[in-house]
Structure formats: C-alpha cells, structure tokens
Amino acid sequence: TGEKEQEEGMGSQEEVESQEEMESEEEMESEEEEGEKTSHLLSMQELDHLVSLSDFNAVLKKIASTRRMEVAEQLWLAMQQRDVTPDSNTLYFLLKCLSRNLSHPDEAEALAAQVCSAGGLVLDSASERLIQEITFRYEQVECSLL
C-alpha cells in the first residue's frame, strides 16, 4: 500500500506540474492576444486617450509581450509629439520589444540613447541586460547563418 500511495502521489505531482504548464501557456497566449488587440487598436489611430506617462507605459507594457515593434515605435513617436517625458520603464518596455524581434544591437543602443536623452536618464541594469541579450541573440543568429 505504501508503494501504491507513493505512485498515486507521484501521479498527482505530475498532474499538478502538467496543469501549471498549461496555465502558464494559457497566460502567455492571453498576453499575446491582449497585445494583438492593443496593437490593432493603435493601428486604427486610437491614441487620443493616451495623455500621461502612465497611460503610455501601460500600453507599452502590453506591447512588450508581443513582437509588434512597429506599434511600440508608433507609441514612442506619439510620446515625443506630445512632449511626454519617458522614464526607465518606458526604456525597458521599448528594449523588450526590440529583444523579441531579434533586432540589431546598434538599433537597441541608438534607441536607448534617444530615450535616455529625452528623459534625462542613465541606463539602469535591467536595460543594460536587455541590450546584452539583444546583442547575444543577434550574434547567435549571425553565427548560425555562417
């Protein structure tokens, strides 16, 4: 009976792990769908309600979970046009979009410099790590093409 209980316990653990994996995948899909919905709204020029830094950062955070860099760029341009000063979260979310798009490291560094200049910011460690990640991924892709 002890062995049988142990086997049942293991089965239960496997079921829990499987359930957790499914929930995690569902959360990721949900985030991507939400990001796609947001990007659809933005492509229809529905930016008028975004007026504050927190408004822009909330949308950028959603977009960062997708591969919709063109929408993130659209938001960044809208922020500049409305004289909304970026903060370190803005920088992080924009770089996160670049990291998901296998962007060139020079593009990431140029964007970081532009955002830092506009916001009077210095690169924080999280943004530096994202730039390193972008560089690493880019180099991996370049090496695999050789």
KELO-297694 format. One record per residue: x, y, z of N, C-alpha, C, O in turn; residue in one letter. Coordinates in steps of 0.02 Angstrom, whole numbers, padded with zeros to 5 digits, always signed. Layout:
<recs>
XYZXYZXYZXYZA ...
</recs>
This chain:
<recs>
+00041-00060+00000+00000+00000+00000+00043+00063+00000+00024+00113-00031T +00099+00062+00034+00143+00120+00036+00168+00138-00034+00171+00197-00052G +00186+00085-00073+00209+00098-00141+00153+00126-00184+00164+00171-00225E +00093+00099-00174+00036+00122-00213+00021+00196-00198+00007+00235-00243K +00025+00214-00133+00014+00284-00114+00067+00329-00144+00054+00385-00166E +00130+00302-00144+00185+00341-00172+00173+00353-00246+00183+00409-00271Q +00152+00300-00282+00139+00307-00353+00083+00357-00366+00087+00398-00411E +00030+00352-00325-00025+00399-00332-00002+00470-00318-00022+00517-00353E +00040+00478-00268+00067+00543-00252+00108+00571-00309+00104+00631-00325G +00148+00527-00341+00188+00549-00398+00143+00569-00456+00155+00618-00491M +00090+00529-00466+00043+00545-00519+00011+00613-00507+00002+00652-00553G -00005+00626-00445-00036+00690-00428+00013+00747-00440-00007+00800-00465S +00077+00736-00423+00127+00788-00434+00135+00802-00508+00139+00860-00529Q +00135+00748-00549+00141+00757-00621+00080+00795-00648+00086+00837-00692E +00021+00778-00621-00039+00813-00643-00036+00887-00625-00055+00930-00665E -00011+00902-00565-00004+00972-00544+00044+01009-00590+00030+01064-00612V +00103+00977-00604+00152+01009-00648+00123+01019-00718+00133+01072-00748E +00087+00969-00742+00056+00975-00808+00006+01032-00809+00003+01071-00856S -00034+01036-00756-00084+01089-00750-00050+01158-00748-00073+01205-00780Q +00005+01163-00710+00042+01226-00706+00069+01246-00774+00067+01305-00792E +00096+01197-00812+00122+01212-00878+00067+01237-00924+00076+01285-00961E +00009+01204-00920-00047+01226-00962-00070+01296-00944-00084+01336-00988M -00073+01311-00879-00094+01377-00857-00043+01430-00881-00062+01484-00901E +00021+01412-00877+00074+01458-00898+00067+01473-00973+00073+01530-00994S +00056+01420-01012+00047+01429-01085-00014+01471-01100-00013+01514-01144E -00069+01459-01062-00130+01498-01073-00119+01571-01056-00144+01615-01091E -00080+01585-01002-00065+01654-00984-00025+01688-01039-00039+01745-01057E +00025+01652-01067+00066+01681-01120+00022+01695-01181+00028+01748-01212M -00022+01647-01199-00065+01658-01257-00112+01716-01244-00125+01757-01289E -00138+01720-01183-00183+01775-01165-00147+01842-01171-00176+01890-01197S -00084+01845-01147-00045+01908-01152-00034+01926-01225-00039+01985-01244E -00018+01875-01267-00006+01889-01337-00070+01914-01371-00068+01961-01410E -00127+01881-01355-00190+01902-01384-00207+01973-01362-00231+02014-01402E -00195+01988-01298-00209+02056-01273-00164+02106-01308-00187+02161-01326E -00101+02088-01319-00055+02132-01354-00077+02143-01426-00072+02198-01452G -00102+02089-01458-00126+02095-01526-00187+02140-01530-00194+02180-01576E -00232+02133-01481-00291+02177-01479-00269+02250-01472-00295+02294-01505K -00221+02261-01428-00196+02328-01417-00164+02355-01480-00175+02412-01499T -00124+02313-01514-00091+02336-01574-00142+02351-01629-00132+02396-01669S -00197+02313-01631-00250+02327-01680-00281+02396-01666-00293+02434-01712H -00294+02410-01603-00323+02475-01585-00277+02531-01606-00299+02582-01633L -00212+02523-01592-00165+02576-01608-00158+02586-01683-00149+02642-01706L -00163+02532-01720-00157+02539-01793-00217+02577-01821-00213+02603-01876S -00272+02582-01783-00331+02619-01804-00328+02691-01778-00378+02726-01776M -00269+02713-01758-00257+02781-01735-00297+02800-01673-00320+02856-01666Q -00305+02752-01629-00342+02765-01567-00293+02782-01511-00293+02750-01458E -00253+02832-01523-00203+02854-01474-00226+02915-01434-00191+02936-01388L -00283+02942-01451-00305+03005-01420-00312+03002-01344-00301+03052-01310D -00331+02944-01318-00341+02939-01245-00276+02932-01206-00277+02933-01145H -00220+02924-01240-00155+02918-01207-00126+02988-01196-00104+03020-01244L -00126+03010-01134-00101+03078-01121-00045+03080-01071-00002+03125-01073V -00043+03033-01025+00008+03035-00972+00060+02980-00983+00051+02934-01022S +00115+02987-00947+00168+02937-00950+00141+02869-00929+00157+02819-00961L +00100+02867-00877+00074+02802-00855+00028+02771-00907+00026+02709-00914S -00009+02811-00945-00051+02786-01000-00007+02752-01052-00020+02695-01073D +00045+02787-01074+00090+02760-01125+00125+02697-01100+00130+02648-01136F +00151+02700-01038+00187+02642-01012+00142+02581-01004+00165+02525-01015N +00080+02591-00987+00033+02535-00981+00025+02499-01048+00024+02438-01051A +00018+02538-01101+00010+02508-01168+00077+02478-01191+00077+02424-01220V +00132+02513-01179+00197+02485-01197+00211+02419-01162+00240+02374-01192L +00190+02414-01100+00200+02351-01063+00163+02294-01098+00191+02239-01103K +00102+02306-01120+00064+02254-01156+00098+02237-01222+00103+02179-01241K +00120+02288-01257+00152+02278-01322+00218+02241-01314+00238+02203-01359I +00253+02251-01259+00318+02219-01248+00312+02143-01247+00362+02108-01258A +00253+02116-01233+00244+02044-01232+00231+02016-01302+00223+01955-01311S +00229+02059-01352+00217+02037-01421+00279+02054-01463+00329+02078-01438T +00273+02040-01526+00328+02057-01573+00308+02116-01617+00328+02119-01675R +00269+02161-01590+00243+02217-01629+00284+02280-01619+00260+02329-01591R +00346+02279-01642+00390+02336-01633+00364+02398-01667+00375+02454-01644M +00330+02389-01723+00304+02447-01759+00253+02486-01716+00249+02547-01721E +00216+02450-01674+00168+02483-01630+00205+02519-01574+00187+02574-01554V +00257+02487-01548+00298+02519-01496+00330+02583-01523+00332+02634-01489A +00354+02580-01585+00384+02639-01616+00331+02694-01625+00345+02753-01616E +00271+02673-01643+00216+02721-01651+00201+02756-01584+00191+02816-01581Q +00201+02717-01530+00191+02745-01464+00247+02793-01445+00234+02847-01418L +00309+02773-01459+00366+02815-01443+00361+02882-01480+00374+02935-01451W +00343+02880-01543+00335+02942-01582+00279+02985-01554+00285+03046-01549L +00224+02953-01535+00168+02991-01506+00189+03023-01440+00169+03080-01425A +00229+02988-01400+00253+03017-01337+00295+03080-01351+00287+03131-01318M +00339+03075-01401+00381+03132-01418+00339+03191-01444+00351+03248-01425Q +00290+03176-01485+00247+03229-01513+00208+03264-01459+00193+03323-01464Q +00190+03228-01406+00150+03257-01352+00193+03280-01293+00167+03297-01240R +00258+03281-01303+00305+03302-01251+00297+03265-01185+00301+03294-01131D +00284+03200-01190+00281+03157-01131+00352+03131-01117+00381+03097-01159V +00378+03148-01060+00447+03129-01042+00450+03056-01022+00414+03035-00977T +00492+03016-01056+00497+02945-01040+00533+02934-00973+00570+02976-00949P +00521+02875-00944+00557+02855-00884+00592+02788-00896+00591+02763-00953D +00621+02760-00845+00658+02697-00853+00612+02640-00874+00634+02593-00908S +00548+02642-00855+00501+02590-00877+00489+02595-00952+00486+02544-00987N +00482+02656-00978+00473+02666-01050+00532+02635-01087+00522+02598-01135T +00592+02650-01064+00652+02623-01095+00651+02547-01094+00665+02514-01144L +00636+02518-01036+00636+02446-01029+00585+02413-01076+00602+02365-01110Y +00525+02440-01080+00473+02410-01122+00492+02415-01196+00480+02368-01235F +00521+02471-01217+00542+02479-01287+00598+02429-01303+00597+02398-01356L +00646+02422-01258+00700+02375-01269+00674+02303-01269+00699+02260-01306L +00625+02289-01228+00595+02222-01225+00565+02205-01293+00570+02148-01316K +00532+02253-01324+00505+02242-01391+00561+02226-01440+00554+02180-01481C +00615+02263-01437+00672+02250-01481+00700+02181-01469+00719+02146-01517L +00704+02160-01407+00734+02095-01391+00692+02038-01419+00719+01985-01436S +00627+02047-01424+00584+01995-01452+00585+01994-01528+00559+01948-01559R +00615+02045-01559+00615+02050-01631+00683+02035-01662+00693+02046-01722N +00730+02009-01623+00797+01995-01648+00826+02055-01684+00853+02049-01740L +00821+02112-01653+00845+02174-01682+00921+02179-01679+00954+02143-01642S +00948+02224-01719+01020+02236-01720+01039+02273-01656+01003+02318-01635H +01095+02255-01626+01117+02288-01564+01126+02364-01572+01113+02402-01525P +01148+02386-01631+01156+02458-01642+01089+02494-01637+01085+02550-01612D +01036+02461-01660+00969+02491-01656+00948+02498-01583+00919+02548-01563E +00963+02447-01543+00946+02449-01472+00984+02504-01436+00956+02540-01395A +01048+02510-01451+01089+02561-01419+01068+02631-01440+01067+02677-01399E +01050+02639-01503+01027+02705-01527+00961+02724-01494+00951+02781-01473A +00915+02676-01489+00851+02690-01457+00861+02706-01383+00831+02752-01356L +00904+02668-01350+00919+02681-01279+00948+02751-01270+00929+02786-01223A +00993+02770-01314+01023+02837-01309+00970+02891-01319+00970+02942-01285A +00926+02880-01367+00873+02928-01382+00826+02936-01322+00809+02992-01303Q +00804+02880-01294+00757+02882-01237+00791+02912-01176+00761+02953-01141V +00853+02892-01164+00890+02920-01107+00898+02995-01113+00891+03032-01065C +00914+03018-01173+00922+03089-01185+00856+03127-01174+00855+03179-01142S +00802+03099-01200+00736+03132-01193+00712+03133-01121+00678+03180-01100A +00731+03083-01082+00707+03079-01013+00757+03098-00961+00743+03095-00901G +00818+03118-00983+00870+03134-00935+00888+03073-00893+00901+03078-00833G +00891+03015-00926+00902+02952-00891+00973+02926-00901+01008+02947-00947L +00992+02881-00858+01053+02842-00866+01030+02770-00871+00984+02749-00836V +01063+02730-00914+01044+02660-00921+01045+02625-00853+01096+02628-00817L +00991+02592-00835+00991+02553-00774+01013+02481-00791+01021+02464-00849D +01023+02441-00740+01049+02374-00750+01001+02330-00790+01023+02289-00830S +00936+02338-00781+00888+02298-00818+00891+02313-00893+00889+02268-00935A +00897+02377-00910+00902+02396-00981+00969+02375-01010+00972+02354-01068S +01022+02380-00971+01087+02356-00994+01085+02281-01010+01113+02259-01060E +01052+02243-00966+01046+02171-00978+01006+02156-01042+01023+02110-01079R +00954+02195-01054+00916+02185-01116+00959+02199-01178+00954+02163-01227L +00999+02251-01175+01043+02266-01232+01093+02209-01241+01108+02189-01297I +01119+02182-01186+01164+02124-01191+01128+02064-01220+01157+02027-01261Q +01066+02054-01201+01026+01998-01227+01015+02008-01302+01020+01960-01341E +00999+02068-01323+00989+02083-01394+01053+02068-01432+01051+02038-01486I +01110+02090-01405+01174+02077-01437+01188+02003-01442+01209+01978-01495T +01177+01966-01388+01189+01895-01386+01146+01858-01437+01171+01817-01475F +01081+01874-01439+01036+01841-01487+01056+01857-01559+01054+01814-01602R +01074+01919-01570+01094+01939-01638+01156+01900-01660+01159+01876-01716Y +01204+01895-01614+01265+01858-01630+01251+01784-01642+01282+01753-01685E +01205+01755-01604+01186+01685-01615+01157+01675-01684+01174+01628-01719Q +01113+01720-01705+01083+01715-01771+01136+01723-01825+01137+01686-01874V +01179+01772-01816+01233+01784-01865+01278+01723-01872+01296+01704-01927E +01296+01692-01816+01340+01633-01817+01305+01574-01850+01337+01535-01885C +01241+01567-01839+01205+01510-01868+01198+01518-01944+01186+01469-01979S +01204+01579-01969+01199+01591-02041+01264+01578-02077+01265+01572-02139L +01319+01573-02040+01384+01562-02071+01395+01491-02092+01448+01475-02119L 
</recs>
